[in-house]
Amino acid sequence: MSFITSLRKMIGGYPGGWRQYARGYAGEETPPFVQPSTPDDRRTLIPAEGLREYWYPALPAKDVSAKKPVGLRLLNQELVFFKDAKGEVQALWDYCPHRGVYLSFGDCFFKGFLSCPYHGATFDGDGECVEFITEGPDSKMVGRLKARKFPTVTKKGLVFVWMGEGEPVPPEEDIPPEFFEGKETQVWTTFRYWHCNWMIALENTSDAHNAFWVHKNALRVMFSSRGWLGGRARTPLGYRSKLVNGKAVRVVNNADTANYYANPSTGKIPYKLYYPRVNGHWPLTSRRLAWVWAFQLWDRLTGNARGAAPQRQADPRMPEDWQGGSMRLPGMQRLIPLYTRWCVPVDKDMTRAVYIRFRRHGTRLGRLVESLRFRLFINFLNHFNFSDQDYDAMRTTRWQHPEYLSATDAHLVAERRLIAEFGRGIRRDVSVAAVTTAEAQVVEGHDELGVRWDDDYGQIRNGGGGEAAPVEIQGG
């Protein structure tokens, strides 16, 4: 492999070559999303266009000027955002009730009011028609014409919109608690559009398999002295989850189970595993270990001890259903302090991935330094280099066909059950099998071979349920 090819794969793109996806019958376009139709599949209960009875992030308030409205589609609902007389961002259905024209094509000729581009119907922040310009000041349309309003709230510069038909719940129910903290808490947002369904995007974030395969060349993994674990195969135990308050499923520490394979005599995790049925090792080479060794040496020289994985550490300031390592309704993964990735449906075939990064600093200098770090490299490492590798795999996923799940998919099953059983607005008149065929495979596939990584002590310990699987040790 040439240096240029290696560099391209490291910067972005799925290592398996998904950027060149072509099979003679499928080109670069994403397959259209199709919902499963069998009662033996829990996915039939999950709305293709998302859960409506929730607050969702829309756009930064600074992106809405006083002169021009902004159109945006969320959950297959067309919205228009503009600033009212108080300078607050409001949202209406992007549809003039007079003749159906897009209000987002209009203008805010009068401060705090939005005028339709066709006949000048002019609306306030509540959707009331206060003037109908083409019929003059005495128009009978005033007070009779009303555009549908969608409630909004702005927190730390980000506008959230209530997409439901019912009365809005308190914003604190659905919006991450960091948005309600003081000025010491900084927030940065990055918006990406992905051509795949929101559930495909959501499930990717907590996929227990893909760090080993998809992200082995990600800069964030290679620059970390603990990144070598991302290059190891997991045992079929995968993640294990627990339900929290009917609002989240959280990854629990596998204290008594085996997560990684090891040599039975030394207890060490090999860099390469031997796969006898193909008579080969994976990874193919050990070259990327040079990165790992360099950063491990740096940690030793600087005394930088590595504790628990940061996205699994508990934050005493947050309720348990908002802790890191959790999937939270309506569709976000809390990988704090790295980021919160909120998968917002645009329609059934497109997702708006909203990355939200939080940092707490008590000084102005600390906040300035963190802002520079985010803009100079953190944003690229996490939200482009790392996540583009995810996207190249996700966009070719076909949802409608039967699955054959592995035990490593246990957390994925827990997420689907959370949405189907506890999501607001989910249809309750449709039922599926108590344990579907795919879910039964997960339960039956538990295997307790290998070793686990102890986050509390930073060392390898024996697995709890069986002896380690014999493997051939290669590359340290």
C-alpha positions in Angstrom: 0.0 0.0 0.0 1.4 3.3 -1.0 2.0 6.2 1.5 -0.6 8.3 -0.2 -3.2 5.6 0.0 -2.4 5.0 3.6 -2.7 8.7 4.4 -6.0 9.0 2.6 -7.5 6.1 4.6 -6.1 7.5 7.8 -7.6 11.0 7.2 -11.1 9.7 6.4 -13.0 7.0 4.8 -13.9 3.4 5.6 -10.9 1.1 5.3 -12.9 -1.5 3.5 -13.3 0.8 0.4 -16.9 1.9 0.8 -16.1 5.1 -1.0 -15.8 3.1 -4.2 -19.0 1.1 -3.4 -20.3 -0.4 -6.7 -21.7 -3.8 -7.4 -23.0 -3.3 -11.0 -26.5 -2.7 -9.7 -25.8 -0.1 -6.9 -23.9 3.1 -7.4 -22.9 5.8 -5.0 -26.4 6.6 -3.9 -27.6 5.5 -0.5 -30.2 2.7 -0.7 -33.7 4.1 0.2 -34.9 3.3 3.7 -37.5 0.6 4.0 -39.2 -0.4 7.3 -39.3 -4.1 8.2 -42.8 -5.5 8.1 -42.7 -8.7 10.2 -44.1 -8.9 13.7 -41.0 -10.9 14.6 -38.9 -7.7 14.3 -39.0 -5.0 17.0 -37.8 -2.4 14.5 -41.4 -2.3 13.1 -42.4 -0.3 16.1 -39.8 2.5 15.6 -41.0 5.5 13.5 -39.0 5.9 10.3 -39.1 9.7 10.7 -38.3 9.8 14.4 -40.1 10.4 17.7 -42.1 13.5 17.5 -43.1 14.2 21.1 -39.6 15.6 22.0 -37.5 18.7 21.9 -34.8 18.7 19.2 -31.8 20.9 18.4 -32.5 23.1 15.4 -29.8 25.7 14.7 -27.6 28.3 16.3 -29.5 31.5 17.1 -26.8 33.5 15.5 -27.7 31.9 12.1 -31.1 33.6 12.2 -30.9 37.3 11.2 -33.4 40.0 11.9 -34.0 40.5 8.2 -34.3 37.1 6.6 -36.0 33.8 7.8 -34.3 30.4 7.7 -36.0 27.3 6.4 -35.1 23.9 7.9 -36.6 20.4 7.7 -36.8 18.2 10.8 -38.7 14.9 11.2 -40.0 15.5 7.7 -41.6 18.7 8.9 -40.7 21.9 7.1 -40.1 24.8 9.5 -39.2 28.4 9.2 -37.3 30.3 11.9 -37.2 34.1 12.4 -36.7 36.6 15.2 -39.7 38.2 16.9 -40.1 41.7 18.3 -38.0 40.7 21.4 -35.2 39.2 19.3 -36.1 35.7 20.3 -36.0 33.0 17.6 -39.5 31.6 16.8 -40.5 28.7 14.6 -43.6 28.3 12.3 -44.7 25.7 9.8 -43.0 26.7 6.6 -46.4 27.1 4.9 -48.5 30.2 4.4 -52.1 29.2 5.4 -53.4 31.5 2.6 -52.1 29.8 -0.5 -49.4 27.4 0.7 -46.3 29.3 -0.3 -43.0 28.7 1.6 -42.7 31.4 4.3 -39.0 30.9 4.3 -38.9 32.5 0.9 -40.2 35.7 2.4 -38.6 38.5 4.3 -38.8 40.3 7.7 -39.5 43.8 6.3 -40.9 44.9 9.7 -38.8 44.1 12.8 -40.1 41.1 14.5 -42.6 40.0 11.8 -42.4 37.6 8.9 -44.1 38.4 5.6 -45.1 35.9 2.9 -43.4 36.5 -0.4 -46.7 36.0 -2.4 -49.4 38.3 -1.0 -47.7 39.9 2.0 -49.5 38.0 4.8 -47.4 39.1 7.8 -47.1 37.0 10.9 -45.9 37.5 14.5 -43.9 35.1 16.6 -47.1 33.3 17.6 -48.2 32.7 14.0 -51.0 35.3 14.1 -51.6 37.3 10.9 -51.2 40.9 12.0 -51.3 42.5 8.5 -52.2 41.4 5.0 -50.2 43.9 2.9 -51.8 43.4 -0.5 -55.3 44.1 0.9 -54.4 47.2 2.8 -54.7 48.1 6.5 -58.4 47.1 6.7 -58.0 43.5 5.4 -60.4 41.0 7.0 -57.7 38.4 6.9 -56.1 40.0 10.0 -57.0 38.0 13.0 -58.5 35.1 11.0 -55.3 33.7 9.4 -52.9 31.8 11.5 -49.7 29.8 10.8 -48.9 26.8 13.0 -46.4 27.6 15.7 -43.8 25.2 17.0 -42.5 26.1 20.5 -38.9 27.1 20.8 -36.3 27.7 23.5 -32.8 29.0 23.2 -30.0 27.7 25.5 -26.4 28.7 25.2 -27.0 30.0 21.7 -28.6 26.8 20.4 -32.3 26.9 19.4 -34.4 23.8 20.4 -37.8 23.2 18.9 -40.7 21.1 20.2 -41.9 18.8 17.3 -44.8 17.1 19.0 -48.5 17.4 18.6 -49.1 17.5 22.4 -48.3 20.1 25.1 -44.5 20.5 25.4 -42.8 18.9 28.3 -40.3 21.0 30.3 -37.2 21.5 28.2 -35.1 20.0 31.0 -36.7 16.6 30.2 -35.1 16.3 26.8 -32.2 18.8 26.6 -28.8 17.8 28.1 -28.3 19.3 31.6 -25.0 21.1 30.5 -27.2 23.6 28.6 -28.7 24.8 31.9 -25.3 25.3 33.7 -23.5 28.6 34.2 -21.0 30.5 32.0 -18.2 28.2 33.1 -19.7 25.5 30.8 -18.9 26.0 27.2 -20.8 24.5 24.3 -19.7 23.9 20.7 -21.9 22.4 18.1 -21.1 20.8 14.7 -23.8 19.8 12.2 -23.3 17.0 9.7 -25.8 15.6 7.2 -25.8 11.8 6.6 -27.7 10.0 3.9 -29.1 7.3 6.1 -32.0 6.8 8.5 -31.7 8.2 12.0 -31.8 4.7 13.7 -28.9 3.5 11.5 -26.9 6.5 12.6 -27.9 6.2 16.3 -27.0 2.5 16.5 -23.6 3.1 15.0 -22.4 5.2 17.9 -22.5 2.4 20.4 -21.6 -0.4 18.0 -19.3 -2.7 20.0 -17.6 -4.1 16.9 -16.6 -1.2 14.7 -13.7 0.5 16.6 -11.6 -2.6 15.9 -12.4 -2.6 12.2 -13.7 0.8 11.0 -11.7 3.1 13.2 -8.3 1.3 13.3 -6.8 4.2 11.2 -8.6 7.0 13.0 -6.3 9.7 14.2 -8.0 9.9 17.6 -7.4 6.2 18.2 -3.8 6.2 16.9 -2.9 9.3 19.0 -4.1 7.7 22.2 -1.8 5.5 24.4 -4.9 3.4 25.1 -5.9 3.3 21.5 -4.4 -0.1 21.1 -7.5 -1.6 22.6 -9.4 -0.2 19.6 -7.3 -2.5 17.5 -8.2 -5.7 19.3 -11.1 -8.0 18.6 -13.7 -8.3 21.5 -15.0 -11.5 22.8 -18.7 -12.1 22.0 -19.7 -10.5 25.3 -19.8 -7.0 23.8 -21.4 -4.2 25.9 -23.9 -4.9 28.6 -26.7 -2.4 29.4 -29.1 -1.4 32.0 -32.4 0.6 31.7 -32.3 4.0 33.6 -35.6 5.7 34.5 -37.3 4.6 31.2 -35.2 7.3 29.5 -31.8 5.8 28.7 -29.9 2.6 28.5 -26.4 2.8 29.9 -23.4 0.7 29.2 -22.3 -1.0 32.4 -18.8 -2.0 33.4 -18.2 -5.6 32.5 -16.8 -6.4 36.0 -17.3 -10.1 35.8 -17.0 -10.8 32.1 -14.3 -11.2 29.6 -14.0 -8.4 27.0 -10.7 -9.2 25.1 -8.9 -12.3 24.1 -5.6 -13.2 25.8 -2.9 -15.8 25.9 -4.0 -18.3 28.6 -0.5 -18.6 30.1 0.6 -14.9 30.1 -2.8 -13.2 30.4 -1.5 -10.6 27.8 -3.7 -9.3 25.0 -2.0 -9.9 21.7 -2.0 -7.3 19.0 -2.7 -9.9 16.3 -5.2 -12.8 16.4 -4.8 -15.8 14.2 -7.9 -16.7 12.2 -7.4 -20.4 11.2 -10.2 -20.7 8.7 -8.5 -18.1 6.5 -5.0 -19.0 7.6 -4.1 -15.4 8.4 -3.7 -12.8 11.1 -5.5 -9.5 11.7 -4.4 -6.8 11.8 -2.3 -7.6 8.8 0.7 -5.5 10.0 2.0 -4.0 13.2 3.2 -0.7 11.9 0.6 1.4 13.6 1.9 0.1 17.0 4.7 2.7 16.6 2.1 5.4 17.3 0.9 3.6 20.4 4.4 3.0 21.8 5.3 6.6 21.3 2.3 7.9 23.2 2.7 5.2 25.9 6.4 6.4 26.3 5.1 10.0 26.6 2.7 9.0 29.3 5.5 7.3 31.3 7.8 10.3 31.0 5.2 12.8 31.9 3.5 10.7 34.7 0.2 10.9 32.8 -1.6 7.9 34.3 -4.6 6.7 32.4 -7.7 6.0 34.5 -11.1 4.9 33.4 -12.2 5.6 29.9 -13.6 9.2 30.1 -16.9 8.4 28.4 -17.6 5.8 31.1 -16.8 8.0 34.1 -19.7 9.1 36.3 -20.3 12.9 36.7 -21.8 13.5 40.2 -23.5 16.7 38.9 -25.8 14.7 36.5 -28.7 12.4 36.9 -28.0 8.8 36.0 -30.0 8.9 32.8 -27.7 11.7 31.5 -24.4 10.0 32.4 -21.8 9.1 29.8 -21.9 5.8 28.0 -25.6 6.0 27.6 -28.1 6.2 24.8 -30.7 8.8 25.8 -34.2 9.3 24.3 -35.1 10.6 21.8 -31.9 9.7 19.9 -28.6 10.8 21.4 -25.5 9.0 22.4 -23.7 10.5 25.5 -20.0 9.9 24.9 -19.0 12.6 27.4 -16.6 14.3 27.7 -15.9 13.6 24.0 -19.2 14.7 22.7 -23.0 14.1 22.7 -24.0 12.9 19.2 -27.7 13.6 18.6 -29.2 11.9 15.6 -32.0 14.2 14.4 -34.2 12.8 11.6 -34.5 15.1 8.5 -36.7 12.5 6.9 -36.6 8.7 6.6 -33.5 8.8 4.3 -31.5 11.5 5.9 -30.1 12.3 9.4 -28.8 15.6 10.8 -26.0 14.6 13.2 -25.6 17.3 15.8 -22.4 17.0 17.7 -22.4 18.8 21.1 -19.2 19.2 23.0 -19.2 20.5 26.6 -16.2 21.8 28.7 -16.2 23.4 32.1 -13.6 26.0 32.9 -13.6 28.5 35.8 -11.3 31.1 34.1 -11.6 33.1 30.9 -8.1 31.9 29.8 -9.2 28.3 30.2 -12.2 28.8 28.1 -10.2 30.6 25.4 -7.6 27.7 25.3 -10.4 25.1 25.0 -12.0 27.1 22.2 -8.8 27.1 20.3 -8.3 23.4 20.8 -11.7 22.7 19.5 -11.4 24.9 16.4 -7.8 23.8 15.5 -8.1 20.0 15.8 -10.7 18.5 18.1 -13.5 19.3 15.7 -11.7 17.6 12.8 -10.5 14.6 14.8 -13.9 13.7 16.3 -16.6 15.0 13.9 -14.9 14.6 10.5 -12.0 12.1 10.5 -13.5 9.7 13.0 -17.2 10.1 12.1 -16.7 10.1 8.3 -15.4 6.5 8.7 -18.7 5.7 10.4 -20.7 7.4 7.7 -19.1 5.5 4.8 -20.3 2.2 6.5 -23.7 3.5 7.6 -25.0 4.8 4.3 -25.0 1.4 2.7 -26.9 -0.3 5.5 -30.2 -1.9 4.5 -32.7 -1.9 7.4 -35.6 -3.9 6.0 -34.0 -7.3 5.8 -33.8 -9.9 8.6 -30.8 -9.7 10.8 -28.6 -12.4 12.3 -27.3 -10.7 15.4 -24.3 -11.6 17.6 -24.0 -11.5 21.3 -21.9 -8.4 20.9 -25.0 -6.6 19.7 -26.7 -6.8 23.1 -26.5 -3.0 23.6 -28.1 -2.4 20.2 -31.0 -4.7 21.3 -31.4 -2.7 24.5 -31.6 0.6 22.6 -34.3 -0.7 20.3 -36.3 -2.0 23.3 -36.0 1.4 25.0 -37.4 3.3 22.0 -40.1 0.8 21.3 -41.3 0.4 24.9 -40.7 3.9 26.4 -40.5 6.4 23.6 -43.2 9.1 23.7 -45.7 8.8 20.8 -44.9 5.1 20.0 -47.9 3.2 18.7 -49.1 0.9 21.5 -51.7 -0.9 19.4 -49.0 -2.9 17.4 -47.2 -5.8 19.1 -44.2 -7.9 18.3 -42.8 -11.1 19.7 -41.7 -10.8 23.3 -38.3 -12.0 22.2 -37.7 -11.8 18.5 -35.6 -14.3 16.6 -32.7 -11.8 16.3 -32.8 -11.1 20.1 -32.8 -14.8 20.9 -29.5 -15.2 19.0 -28.0 -12.5 21.2 -29.0 -14.2 24.4 -27.8 -17.6 23.2 -24.5 -16.3 21.9 -23.0 -15.2 25.3 -19.4 -16.5 25.6 -17.1 -15.8 28.5 -13.7 -16.5 27.0 -10.8 -14.2 27.2 -10.0 -11.3 29.6 -11.4 -8.0 30.5 -9.9 -4.5 30.7 -10.2 -3.1 34.2 -10.9 0.6 33.9 -10.6 1.3 37.6 -7.1 -0.1 37.9 -5.8 0.1 34.3 -4.7 -3.5 34.1 -5.8 -6.8 32.6 -7.6 -9.3 34.8 -8.9 -12.8 34.2 -12.4 -13.2 32.8 -15.2 -14.3 35.1 -16.8 -17.2 33.3 -14.2 -19.4 31.6 -10.7 -19.9 30.5 -9.0 -17.7 28.1 -9.1 -18.7 24.5 -5.7 -19.9 23.1 -4.4 -17.5 20.5 -1.1 -17.0 18.7 0.8 -14.0 20.0 2.1 -11.6 17.3 3.5 -8.1 17.5 3.6 -7.7 21.3 
